[in-house]
Amino acid sequence: MVADNTAGSGDQSEGDSPVSTKSSRYLEMEPASEDNGRHENGDMEMAVSASETLSPSNVVPEKAGEPRKWMWSVMFLCFYGFMASIKPGEPFITPYLLSLEKNFTREQVTNEVTPVLTYSYMAVLVPAFLLTDFLRYKPVLIIQGISQVAVWLILLLGSSLIEMQFMEFFYGVTMACRVAYSSYIFSLVSPLLYQRVAGYSRTSVLLGVFTSSVLGQLCKSVGEVSYYTLNAISLGFVSFGLLLSLCLPWPKRSLFFNRKEEQRELAASVSTKSELDKINPKEDGSSSAAPPCSASRWRDSVFVQMLLEVRNVVKNPNLRLWSLWWVFNSTGYYLVLFYVHILWDKVYPASENKKVYNGGVEAVSTLLSAATSFIAGYVKIRWNIWSELVIGVITAMQAGLLLLMANTPNIWVCYTSYILFRSFYQFLVPIATFQIASSLTKELCALVFGINTFLAIILKSIIILIFSDKRGLALDVHSQFLVYFIYLTILAVVYLVCAAVVITCHYRNQNRRRDGTNDQTTSIELSPAAANSETEPLSNSTKCQEIKGTSP
């Protein structure tokens, strides 16, 4: 039931590879002012068309007060991210629905309520992604705040099954709108500061999730607060987050849809023309007097060009591997996150036990996930050789943890397995993020991650519709975790088989190259005289020609 706020974010390299060479004809980096830099989804930079890029000498220098302006804007946005993440009742939503206060059955929550979250997330993600860029972030953050308020109002006031399904719908809208926050912060600073502010935004969200989980656990264990009161506290926090979203500044720039306005504003700020413009004023006027038609502008837009460039991703083995990992493994990860609280309640019913530690487990898993993500940044191996093996081993361990969770009657074994399961996934997230982003331009990177996420949601919806939904097999939660175990086991076998093929081919090619080098060395050593007989006559004849040429 609790969606992970930390997945999928990470710092990425800014380099380009052969995959992005074609798109570089359409894209070129441009200096940006400190207070209105470019962005995208935690990792992507804004670029402009090469035909429209202005010379750095034409960029207006920063004013003295602008650095302080962007600093305060980033601080305010990080504070918003922290406060919007504090929902102490979130780890206890499932126990609340199954308690006597709401009195829903486990079958209703498992097969009729929870699946709506995935369906709504799939339906809203693409519109949210496009509207985030078109409306320039702030309206989408306001929609997210309104959705969160709706979630907790329905939890407090709703009592019917259809109302809980609407609650899950608004929760899916909230998840889909998170892209606006991860992208917004990059519209406030220049590209030189992207990595730093990405760390700020990620840290603020992690601190918010950790604080929320700890606060919820303390209220439940120490204060013995009821689920209703805990949700009322959460409503207060999300309402405050909505007010903060209304106070956010409105960015002037975005990734795909607002580039023309940005260029016109930047061109208007240039006080002097270049010497070429002064010499050929008619050409400039004629070019501005004949704007391209709307169809031509659409075909030449960065968004369409990026869609055409996505097909090159599948041609790169490394990008193909990590994109497939993102699609298939994130599907299994979020299936576990959505249903693990129902599993805990079945192993350790909250209605029969006063001590429920969902909040504490979420806090510990958040800290350990952050630690493993940090460690992953320092792992240096030849990923083009060992990627499949690392992914296969970690996926196999995750499958083993799911099997353990599905069969153990001990709640602490379930807690520990869940913490390790999340940590293994979060270890690979920054690696996958870097492997994908380091080979793409930032605009293309945003599109690839969006497509990967959307494909994962489609696959997740199909699995839920078949195995979880009331209209499908409607399996109980233990059976579902066995299905997830089989799913990850199949993935692990595929990864390990691919790893064996890749490693075998690598060492076979390495031995062939070594044998070829030895053969060349042997042939040279066995015929030194032949080599001399070929080179010496050439040098002698050359000397004779030089002597003849210089003689009188």
N, C-alpha and C positions, 0 to 999 in steps of 0.2 A: 504494500500500500504506500510505502514511503518511497518517493522517487529520489534518485541520487542526484544531488546538486553538483557533485564534483567530477563526474565522468566527462571524458571527452574534452577537457580543457588542458592546455599545455603550451609551452613555448615552442616555437618552431623556427627553423632556420630560414633565412631570407635569400638563400642562393637559388639559382635556377639551373636546371639540367636540360638535356636535349629535349625532354618532353615539353618544356616551356619556351623553346627557341622560336617556334612559330608564333606563339602568342606575344612574344616580345616585339614583334613587328607592330602590334597594335598597342602595346603598353610600354610606358616609359615612366620612370620615377620622376616625381616633381617635388621640389621643396614645398613644405607646408608650414604655415604659421603655427606657433606654439599653442595657441588656444583653439585652433580648429583643425587639428591634424586628421589624417584619414584612418580607416579602421578596417577590420572585419573580424567577426566571431572569435575573439580572443587571440587570433593569430594572423589575420590577413591585413595586408596593407592596401591603401588606395593608390591607384595609378591612373594616368590619363592617356588619351590617345596621342600617339607620337605627332600626328599632324596638328594637334591643338596645344602641345606642350610649349610653355613660354620659357624663355631663357632665364637662368637663375639671376641674371643681372636685372631682369624686369620685375622680380618679386619684391614687393614692398617689405622693407625691414621691419622687424618687430618693434613695437613700442616698449617703453621701459616698464610699463605696468602689466604687460601681457603674460610674462612668466608666472607672476603671482596669481594672475587670473586663472590660468589653467591648473595651477597647483590646488587652489581652493575648489575648483570644479571637480577635479579628480578625488579630492578628499571627501567632498559631499557625495559623490556617486558611490564611493566605497562605503561610506556610512549608510547610504541607502541599501546597498547590497547586503551589508551586515544586518540591518534591521529587518529587511524583507525576508531574511532566512531564519529569523527567530520565530518558530512556531512550536512551542513546547508540547502541544497536544498531538503533533504529527505522528510520533512513534506509537501513540496509543489509540489511533483511529480504529483499527481493527478490534482491539478489546472493547472499545466503546460501543461499536456496532453490535458486538456479540453479548454485551452486558444486559442486565435487566432494564437499564435505562432506555435502551432502544429495542432490545429483544428480537433481533433478527437471527435467523438460524445460520449455521455455518455454511450450509448449502446455498442459501440465498446470497451470502456475501461472496462465496467462491465462484458461483456459476452465473449470477445475475447482476451483481453490483460491480465487482472488480473489472470484468471484461470491458465495461463501458469506458474506462480510463484509456485503454489502448486504442479503442476505436475513435474516440474523440481526439486523441493526440495525433493519430494518422490523418484525420480529416482537417485538422487545423494547422498542421506543421507547415505545409507549403504556403498557404495564404499568410501565415505569420512571418515566414521568411521573406516573402516579397513585400509585404506591407511594412516590415521593419525598415527596409531600405527605402521604399517609396515615401513613407511618412516620416522618415528620419527619427526612428527609435522612440521618442518620448510618448507618442500616442499608444504604441504597443506596450510600453511599460505601464501606462495608466490602465490599459485593458487588463494586463496581468494583475495589477493591484485590485481592480474591481472583481476579477474572477476569484482571487484569494478571499476577499471579503464574502463573496457569494458562497464559497465552499464552507466557511466556518459558520455563516448564518444558517445554512441548510443543516449542518451538523447539529446546531443548537436547537433549531426550531422544527426541523423536519422529522417525520415519524413514519412515512410510508416508503414502500420500496421504490416507487417512481421518483420520489424526492432524493433518495440516496443515489439513484442513477444520475440524476441531474447534478448532484454533488460531484460525482466522478467525472461528468462531462466538463464541468468548470475546472476541475483539477487538471484534466488534459489540456485545457486552454492555457492554464498557468504554466505547465511544462513546455508547451510549444512557444510561449512568449519569452522564455528565458534567453533565447538567442538575442533579443534586443539588449539585454544588460551586458552580455559578453561582447557585443559589438559597439555599444554606445561609447564606452570609455576610450576607444581608439579614434573617435571623432574629436577628442579634446586636446590631443597632443600631436607632436610631429612624429614621423616614423622612427627617429632616433630614440624615442622614449617608449616605443611599443613594448619591448621586453620588460622594462621596469614596471609600467602600469599594468601589464598582464599579471605580473606577480602580485601587485597590490590588489587587483580585483579578485584574483583567485584566493588570496589569503583572507580577504574580507568575507567571502562566502564560506570558506572553510571554518573560520572563527564563528560565523553566525550559526552554521549547522551544529558545530560542537557545543556552543553556548546553549542553543535551543535544546539539544538532547540532554545536556547536564541539568539545565533548569527544569525540564519536564520530569526527569528522574528524581531530582531533589523534591519537587513538589509532590510527587506521588509517594516516594518512600519515606521522606522525613516529615513533610507537612501533611501527608495522608489526604491530599486534595482529591476531590472527586473528578471523574472524567469530564463532567459537565463544566465544572469550574476551570479545569485545565484548558478546555476548548474556548471558554469565554476569555481567558487570558490570551490565547492565540488570536482570537478575533481582535482584541485590542492592539496587538503588535502589527497584524496585517493592515488594520485600519490606519495606524500611524505610518506604515510603509506606503499606503496609497496617498496620504497627504504629502509625504516626501517626494513621491513621483510627480505630483503636480507642481512642485517647486523646482524641478530640474530644468536647466537651461535647454533651449531648443537648438540642436546642432544645425549648421548650415550645409553640411556636406554628407554624402552617403556613397555607397559603393557603385551601384549600377545606374540608378534612375535620375540622379540630380547632378550629373557631371556638367551638363551644358550651362546651367545656372552658375555653377561654381566658376567655370572658365570665364563667363561674362563678368562676374564680379571681380575676378582677379585681373582681367584685362582692363576693366574700368579704373582699377586702382593704380595702374601704371601711368605715371605723369608724363613721360616722354616716349616718343616713338623711336624705333631703331633706325639706323641710317638707311637700311634697305626700304623701309616704309616711306621715308622722306623722299627717296629717289623715285620710287614707283607707287605714288599714291593712288593711281587709277586702278592698278591691279588689285590693291587692297579693297577699293570701293566696289570693283566689279565682283570680287569674290564674296563680299558681304551682301551684295545686292541680289545674289542668286543662290538662296539657300537650297539644299537638297530636299527632295520630296520626303514625305513622312515614311514611305516604304523603304527608301534608301537609308534614311537615318536609322530605322529599326534594324535593317540588315547589318549596318555598320556599328551598331551599338556594342558596347563591351559585353553585355549579358549574352547576346546571340553569339558573339565570337567565342565566349567561354564555353557555351554549349557545344560548339563545333570542336573545341579543343579537348573536351572530355573524352572523346573517342580515343585520343592518344594515350590515355591513362591505362587502358586495358592492354596496350602493346608493351608496357614496361613491366617486367616480371615482379620487381620489388613493389611497385605501386599496386599491382594487381593482387599480390599476396596480402598486403596490409589492408587494402580496401575490403577484401573478402573477410579478413579477420574482423574488421570493424562491423561488417554486416552480420555475420553469423554469430560471433562470440558476444557482441553487445546484445543480440537477441536473447541468448541464454541468460546473460547477466541480469537484464531487466525483468525477465520472466521470474527469476528467483526473487528479485527485490519486491515485485508486486505481490507475491504470494507467500513470502517467508513468514510474515506476521500471522497469517492464518495457520501455518504449520506450527508455529510456536504456541498458538492458543490451543491447538489440538493436543500437543504434547504436554502443555502446562496450562490448563484452562484458567483464564483470568477471573472467571466467575467463581472459581473454587479456591483461588489463591490470592491473597492480598498483596504479596510481594511480586510484582511484575517488573522486569528489568530491561524492557525494550529500549528505553531512553539511554541507559548506561551502555548497552551493547552498541547502539548507533554511535554514541560518542567515541567509544574505543575504536570501532571500525573506521570512523572518520579520521582519527589521529593516525592509526596504522596505515590507512590508505594514503594519507598525505606523506607519511614517512617512506613508503615503498615508491611512490611517485618521485620523491626527491632522490632516492637511491638510484632509480632507473636512469636519471640524468647523468650518472657517472659510470654507467656500464658501457665499456668500449670493447666490442668484439666485431668481427667481420660479419655484419648482418646479412650481406648478400649470400653467405654460405650457411650460417647457423640460425637464420630467422625461423625456418620451418621447424627445426629441432626444439628451439626455445618455446615457440608457440605450442608445439605438440606436447611437450612435457608439462607445461603449465596447464593446458587444457585437460590433460589426463588427471592431474592432481585436483583440478576443480571438479571433474566428474566423480572422482573418488569421494570428495567432500559432500557432494549432493547425494550419493548413495548412502553415506553415513547419516546424513540428516534425515533421509527418508525412512530409515530403519531404526534409529536409536530412540529409546523412550526417555532419555536423559536430556533435560532442557539445556543444561550447561554444555553438553556436547554439541547441541544444535547451535547455541550461541557462538561457541568457539569455531565451529565449522563455517558459520556465516562470516565471521570476522576474517578468517583466512581466505575464504572465497572472494570476498570483496577486495582484499589486499592483493591477491594474485592478479585480478583483473586491472586494478589501478596501477600495478607495476608495468603492465604492457601498454596502457593508454598513452603516456607521454612518448614511449618509443614509437608506437604507431603514428602518433601525431607528427613526430619529427620526420619519420621515414616518408610520410606522404607529403608533408608541407615543404620539406627541403628540396623537393624535386619540381615544385610547381610555383607559378606566380601566385601572389596572395589572392587575387580575384578568383582564379581558377581553383585555388585551395578551398575557398569558401564554398564554391559550387560543388566540389567533389565531396567535402564533408557533409553538405546538405543532402546530396544524392545518396551517400552511404547511409546516413541516418534514416532517410525516408524508406530506403529498401529494407533496412532492419525493422522498421515499424510495420511495414507490410508483412514481412515474414512472421513477426511476432503476432500480428493480428490473425494471420492464418492459423498459427499454432493454437492460439487461444480459442478461436472459433471452433476448431476441431476437437480439442481436448478439454477445454474449460467451460465454454459457453453452454448454457442450458439447451440451446438448439443443436449442439454437437453431442459429444460423448458424455459431457458433464461429469468428469472424473473428480473424485475427492482429492484433497490436497496431497496426500501421500502418493497416490498414483500419479499425480502430475509431476511430482519431484522425481519419480522413477522415469517418467518420459523425458524430463530434462537431463537426467543422468544418461539415458540412451543417446539423446541428441548430442551431448558433449563428448560422449565416448566415440561416436561416429566421426565427429570432427577431429578428435585426437588421433584416431587411426589414420585418417586422411593426411593430417599434418605430418605424422611420423613416417608414413610411406613416402610422401614428397620429400621429407628431409633425407631419407635414405637415398633416394634417387639423386638429389642435388649434391649431397656429400660424395657419393660414389663417382658421379660425373666430374666433380671438381678434382678429386685426387687422381682419377684416371687421366684427365687432361694434363694435370701437373706432371705425372710420370711420363706422358708422351712428350711434353716439352723438354723435360730433363733428358730423356733418351735422344731426342733430336739434337740437343746441344752437345751431348757426348759424341754422337756420330760426326758432327761437324768438326769437333776438336780432334778426333782420331784421324779423319781424312787429311787434315792440315799437317798433323805431326808425321804421318807416314810418307808424305811427298814434299819435303822441303826443297829438294833439288828442282823439282818441276816448277815450283813457284818461282825459284830464282831464275830458271831458264826462260821464264815468261817475262819477268820484269827487267832482267839485265839487258837483253837485246834492245828493248824499247829505250832504255836510258842511254845505251851506246849509240844507237842510231840517232837519237836526239842530239847527242854531243857532236856526232859527225856533221849533222846538218847545221848546227850552230857554227862549227869551225869553217865549213864551206861558205856559209853566209857571211862570215867576217873576214875571210881571206881576200886579198886584193885581186 
